[in-house]
Amino acid sequence: MMVHRFKTVLFSLFLAACAPTVKTAGPPMEMPALADDDIVTADAARLPLRSWLPAAGPRAVVIAVHGFNDYSNAFDGPGKALADDGIAVYAYDQRGFGAAPDRGYWAGETAMTNDLIAAIRLIGARYPGTPLYLLGESMGGAVVMVTMARPDAPKVAGIVLSAPAVWGRDSMNIFQRGALWIASYSMPWLTLTGRGLHIMPSDNIEMLRRLSADPLVIKETRVDTIHGLCDLMDHAAEVAPLLHVPTLALYGEKDEVVPAAPIYHMFAELPNDPVPPVEALYANGYHMLMRDLAAPLVLQDIASWIERPGDPLPSGADQRARAHLASVKTAG
């Protein structure tokens, strides 16, 4: 009996010693500030900032939030297309990604949402009176959702969620959950790659090759960073009913990264006030909707929704989503 207890204590100490590492923000040192190429946060971290601006004054401003292991350059193509449509686009490298501090480590939900709130306030102050929207891709969509569910979230004109990462642990099987927990608390330093998974994130092969060659795109991921992502996805899935903000939610039927079931559940959970959400389903869409070969259709829908939120989407993807969700509901 004593030997069993001793082993239990040793194992508990081993897990505690190997707990997931989170590189949280430091103590506040100054007021957040907006530089030409950086957002300077309250703890003096510098988050690289990119922008794509229309020739004339913008009719709307978008703050774009990138996905997991990616960085702000993810919005180079979408940013140029939206700028051509009169929409200013800003994107920054989130902590732990791109050229931001603590690359490869998870920063924690509080730091990530605080950074987005600072970006909203700083960029919004640069464009007083201009509608400001948030655009989140995958993990960035989860960050947007959790941020806008906070009681202190600044007001925005609307949010666009492109294949948001809402694949929480409730949607995983017991083996996936167990393997992640064991690895996170026994080998948090272990790095994993996507090799061998045979997941197709996009049909834009040229774009995928550029990502593979980009040194700022993370190719090997710490297990404890995946653990942090799952925590974020869990929370994002929970807060969908709290998003009382105009919402455009996008998903591709060929998405092999975020499964359909949690996405459709999120669609059903979005509240109908202040206006009903608009869901869009793309038959030939993959996970990277805004960078797929059919990206022009998606970007046209985003621009149209921003300019005329009550009108049908040009692509008809909203009608496809309504029909599909109705059939799923009837089947259920």
C-alpha positions as CSV (number, residue, x, y, z in Angstrom):
1,M,0.0,0.0,0.0
2,M,2.8,2.4,0.9
3,V,4.7,1.6,-2.3
4,H,1.5,2.3,-4.3
5,R,1.1,5.7,-2.6
6,F,4.8,6.5,-3.1
7,K,4.5,5.7,-6.8
8,T,1.4,7.9,-7.0
9,V,3.1,10.8,-5.4
10,L,6.2,10.4,-7.7
11,F,3.9,10.3,-10.7
12,S,2.0,13.4,-9.6
13,L,5.3,15.3,-9.0
14,F,6.5,14.2,-12.4
15,L,3.4,15.6,-14.1
16,A,3.6,18.8,-12.1
17,A,7.2,19.2,-13.2
18,C,6.2,18.7,-16.8
19,A,3.2,21.0,-16.8
20,P,2.4,22.8,-20.1
21,T,4.4,26.0,-20.5
22,V,2.5,29.2,-21.0
23,K,4.4,32.4,-21.9
24,T,2.0,34.9,-20.5
25,A,2.2,38.7,-20.9
26,G,4.4,40.6,-18.5
27,P,3.2,43.2,-16.0
28,P,1.8,46.4,-17.6
29,M,4.6,49.0,-18.2
30,E,3.0,51.5,-20.5
31,M,-0.1,52.4,-22.5
32,P,-0.5,50.3,-25.7
33,A,0.6,52.2,-28.8
34,L,0.3,51.9,-32.5
35,A,3.4,52.2,-34.6
36,D,3.8,52.0,-38.3
37,D,4.9,48.4,-38.2
38,D,4.0,47.2,-34.7
39,I,1.5,47.2,-32.0
40,V,3.2,47.9,-28.7
41,T,1.3,46.2,-25.9
42,A,1.0,47.2,-22.3
43,D,3.9,44.9,-21.3
44,A,6.0,46.5,-24.1
45,A,5.8,43.5,-26.4
46,R,6.1,44.4,-30.0
47,L,3.6,42.6,-32.3
48,P,4.5,43.0,-36.0
49,L,1.7,44.8,-37.9
50,R,0.8,44.7,-41.6
51,S,-1.7,46.8,-43.4
52,W,-3.4,46.9,-46.8
53,L,-5.0,50.3,-47.4
54,P,-7.3,51.6,-50.2
55,A,-6.2,54.5,-52.3
56,A,-9.0,56.8,-50.8
57,G,-10.4,56.9,-47.3
58,P,-11.8,53.5,-46.3
59,R,-15.5,52.8,-46.1
60,A,-14.7,50.1,-43.4
61,V,-11.8,48.8,-41.4
62,V,-11.0,45.2,-40.8
63,I,-8.7,43.8,-38.1
64,A,-7.7,40.3,-39.3
65,V,-6.5,37.6,-36.8
66,H,-4.5,34.7,-38.2
67,G,-4.7,31.0,-37.5
68,F,-2.5,28.5,-35.7
69,N,1.2,28.4,-36.6
70,D,0.6,31.1,-39.2
71,Y,1.2,34.9,-39.0
72,S,-0.1,38.2,-40.3
73,N,1.1,37.6,-43.9
74,A,-1.7,35.1,-44.2
75,F,-3.9,38.1,-45.1
76,D,-1.7,39.4,-47.9
77,G,-4.0,38.2,-50.7
78,P,-7.2,38.9,-48.9
79,G,-5.9,42.2,-47.6
80,K,-5.1,43.4,-51.2
81,A,-8.5,42.2,-52.5
82,L,-10.5,44.0,-49.7
83,A,-8.4,47.1,-50.1
84,D,-9.2,47.2,-53.8
85,D,-12.9,47.2,-52.6
86,G,-12.4,50.2,-50.3
87,I,-11.8,48.3,-47.1
88,A,-8.7,48.9,-44.9
89,V,-7.2,45.7,-43.5
90,Y,-4.8,45.4,-40.6
91,A,-3.2,42.2,-39.3
92,Y,-0.7,41.5,-36.6
93,D,1.4,38.6,-35.5
94,Q,-0.1,37.1,-32.3
95,R,2.2,36.3,-29.4
96,G,4.1,33.0,-30.0
97,F,3.7,33.2,-33.8
98,G,5.4,34.8,-36.8
99,A,8.0,37.4,-35.6
100,A,6.2,38.1,-32.3
101,P,7.8,37.4,-29.0
102,D,8.1,33.8,-27.6
103,R,7.7,32.2,-30.9
104,G,6.5,28.6,-30.6
105,Y,5.1,29.0,-27.1
106,W,1.4,29.4,-26.1
107,A,0.7,32.9,-24.7
108,G,-2.6,32.1,-23.0
109,E,-6.1,33.3,-23.7
110,T,-6.0,36.3,-21.5
111,A,-2.9,37.7,-23.3
112,M,-4.2,37.0,-26.8
113,T,-7.6,38.6,-26.1
114,N,-6.0,41.6,-24.4
115,D,-3.9,42.1,-27.5
116,L,-6.9,42.0,-29.7
117,I,-8.8,44.5,-27.5
118,A,-5.7,46.8,-27.7
119,A,-5.7,46.5,-31.5
120,I,-9.4,47.4,-31.7
121,R,-9.0,50.5,-29.6
122,L,-5.8,51.7,-31.2
123,I,-6.8,51.1,-34.8
124,G,-10.4,52.3,-34.1
125,A,-9.0,55.6,-32.8
126,R,-7.1,56.1,-36.1
127,Y,-10.5,55.8,-38.0
128,P,-13.1,57.5,-35.8
129,G,-16.6,57.1,-37.3
130,T,-15.6,54.3,-39.7
131,P,-17.2,50.9,-39.1
132,L,-14.6,48.4,-37.7
133,Y,-14.9,44.7,-38.2
134,L,-13.0,41.7,-36.9
135,L,-12.0,38.9,-39.3
136,G,-10.7,35.7,-37.7
137,E,-9.4,32.6,-39.5
138,S,-9.4,29.3,-37.7
139,M,-7.6,29.9,-34.4
140,G,-8.0,33.6,-35.1
141,G,-11.8,33.0,-35.3
142,A,-11.7,31.4,-31.8
143,V,-9.7,34.4,-30.5
144,V,-12.3,36.8,-32.0
145,M,-15.2,34.8,-30.4
146,V,-13.7,34.6,-27.0
147,T,-12.7,38.3,-27.1
148,M,-16.1,39.5,-28.1
149,A,-17.7,37.4,-25.3
150,R,-15.7,39.3,-22.7
151,P,-17.8,41.9,-20.8
152,D,-15.2,44.5,-21.5
153,A,-15.0,43.9,-25.2
154,P,-15.1,47.1,-27.3
155,K,-18.0,47.5,-29.6
156,V,-17.4,46.6,-33.3
157,A,-19.7,46.8,-36.3
158,G,-19.5,43.0,-36.9
159,I,-17.3,39.9,-37.0
160,V,-16.4,37.5,-39.7
161,L,-15.5,33.9,-38.7
162,S,-13.7,31.9,-41.4
163,A,-13.7,28.2,-40.4
164,P,-13.4,29.1,-36.7
165,A,-11.5,26.7,-34.5
166,V,-14.4,25.4,-32.4
167,W,-13.3,21.7,-32.4
168,G,-13.2,21.5,-28.6
169,R,-12.5,18.4,-26.5
170,D,-16.2,17.5,-26.3
171,S,-16.0,16.9,-30.1
172,M,-12.9,14.6,-29.8
173,N,-13.0,10.9,-29.0
174,I,-11.6,9.6,-25.7
175,F,-8.3,8.4,-27.3
176,Q,-7.6,11.9,-28.8
177,R,-8.4,13.6,-25.4
178,G,-6.3,11.1,-23.5
179,A,-3.3,11.2,-25.8
180,L,-3.2,15.0,-25.7
181,W,-3.5,15.1,-21.8
182,I,-0.8,12.5,-21.3
183,A,1.6,14.2,-23.8
184,S,0.9,17.7,-22.5
185,Y,1.8,16.7,-18.9
186,S,4.6,14.3,-19.6
187,M,6.4,15.7,-22.7
188,P,5.2,19.3,-23.1
189,W,8.4,20.0,-25.0
190,L,7.7,17.4,-27.6
191,T,7.3,18.9,-31.1
192,L,4.9,17.4,-33.7
193,T,4.5,18.0,-37.4
194,G,1.5,17.4,-39.7
195,R,3.5,14.9,-41.8
196,G,1.6,11.7,-42.3
197,L,-1.8,13.1,-41.5
198,H,-2.6,13.6,-45.2
199,I,-4.7,16.6,-44.5
200,M,-5.4,19.0,-47.4
201,P,-5.9,22.5,-46.0
202,S,-6.4,24.1,-49.4
203,D,-6.6,23.3,-53.1
204,N,-4.2,26.2,-53.8
205,I,-1.0,24.2,-54.1
206,E,1.2,27.1,-55.1
207,M,0.1,28.9,-51.9
208,L,0.8,25.9,-49.8
209,R,4.3,25.6,-51.3
210,R,5.0,29.2,-50.3
211,L,3.9,28.5,-46.8
212,S,6.1,25.4,-46.6
213,A,9.1,27.6,-47.6
214,D,8.2,30.5,-45.3
215,P,10.5,30.5,-42.3
216,L,8.0,32.4,-40.2
217,V,5.3,29.7,-40.5
218,I,5.8,27.2,-37.7
219,K,6.4,23.6,-39.0
220,E,7.0,21.8,-35.7
221,T,4.6,22.4,-32.8
222,R,5.1,21.9,-29.1
223,V,2.6,19.6,-27.5
224,D,1.8,22.1,-24.8
225,T,1.0,24.7,-27.5
226,I,-1.6,22.3,-28.9
227,H,-2.9,21.9,-25.4
228,G,-3.4,25.6,-25.2
229,L,-5.1,25.7,-28.5
230,C,-7.6,23.0,-27.3
231,D,-8.3,25.1,-24.2
232,L,-9.1,28.1,-26.5
233,M,-11.3,25.9,-28.8
234,D,-13.2,24.6,-25.8
235,H,-14.0,28.1,-24.7
236,A,-14.8,29.4,-28.2
237,A,-17.4,26.6,-28.6
238,E,-18.9,27.6,-25.2
239,V,-19.3,31.3,-25.9
240,A,-21.1,31.1,-29.3
241,P,-24.5,31.9,-27.7
242,L,-22.9,35.1,-26.2
243,L,-21.9,36.7,-29.5
244,H,-24.5,39.5,-29.6
245,V,-22.8,41.1,-32.5
246,P,-23.5,41.0,-36.3
247,T,-21.8,37.8,-37.5
248,L,-20.8,36.3,-40.8
249,A,-19.7,32.7,-40.4
250,L,-18.0,30.9,-43.3
251,Y,-17.2,27.2,-43.7
252,G,-16.0,25.0,-46.6
253,E,-17.6,21.5,-47.2
254,K,-14.1,20.1,-48.0
255,D,-12.5,21.4,-44.8
256,E,-10.3,18.6,-43.4
257,V,-9.0,20.6,-40.4
258,V,-12.1,21.6,-38.4
259,P,-14.8,18.9,-38.6
260,A,-18.3,19.9,-39.7
261,A,-20.2,18.8,-36.7
262,P,-18.8,21.4,-34.2
263,I,-19.1,24.1,-36.9
264,Y,-22.8,23.3,-37.5
265,H,-23.4,23.2,-33.8
266,M,-21.8,26.6,-33.5
267,F,-24.0,27.9,-36.3
268,A,-27.1,26.8,-34.4
269,E,-25.8,28.4,-31.2
270,L,-25.3,31.9,-32.6
271,P,-27.9,34.3,-31.2
272,N,-30.4,36.1,-33.5
273,D,-29.8,39.6,-32.0
274,P,-29.0,42.3,-32.7
275,V,-29.5,40.8,-36.2
276,P,-29.7,37.2,-37.3
277,P,-26.2,35.8,-38.2
278,V,-25.4,34.9,-41.8
279,E,-23.9,31.5,-42.3
280,A,-22.2,30.6,-45.6
281,L,-21.3,27.2,-46.8
282,Y,-18.9,26.7,-49.8
283,A,-19.2,23.4,-51.7
284,N,-15.7,23.6,-53.0
285,G,-14.2,25.3,-50.0
286,Y,-11.3,24.0,-47.9
287,H,-10.0,25.2,-44.6
288,M,-8.1,28.2,-46.0
289,L,-11.2,29.7,-47.6
290,M,-9.7,33.1,-48.2
291,R,-6.6,31.5,-49.9
292,D,-8.3,28.7,-51.8
293,L,-8.6,28.8,-55.6
294,A,-12.1,30.0,-55.1
295,A,-11.1,32.7,-52.7
296,P,-12.4,35.6,-54.9
297,L,-15.9,34.3,-54.3
298,V,-15.4,34.3,-50.5
299,L,-13.8,37.7,-50.4
300,Q,-16.6,39.1,-52.6
301,D,-19.1,37.8,-50.1
302,I,-17.2,39.3,-47.1
303,A,-17.0,42.7,-48.9
304,S,-20.7,42.5,-49.8
305,W,-21.8,41.6,-46.3
306,I,-19.8,44.5,-44.9
307,E,-21.4,47.0,-47.3
308,R,-24.9,45.5,-47.5
309,P,-25.4,43.2,-44.5
310,G,-29.0,42.6,-45.2
311,D,-28.6,41.5,-48.8
312,P,-28.0,37.9,-50.0
313,L,-24.4,36.9,-50.6
314,P,-23.3,37.2,-54.2
315,S,-22.0,33.6,-54.3
316,G,-25.3,32.1,-52.9
317,A,-23.3,30.4,-50.1
318,D,-25.8,31.7,-47.5
319,Q,-28.7,30.0,-49.3
320,R,-26.6,26.7,-49.5
321,A,-26.0,27.0,-45.7
322,R,-29.7,27.5,-44.9
323,A,-30.7,24.6,-47.0
324,H,-28.0,22.3,-45.6
325,L,-28.7,23.3,-41.9
326,A,-32.4,22.8,-42.4
327,S,-31.8,19.3,-43.8
328,V,-29.5,18.5,-40.8
329,K,-32.1,19.7,-38.4
330,T,-34.8,17.7,-40.1
331,A,-32.6,14.6,-40.1
332,G,-31.9,15.1,-36.4
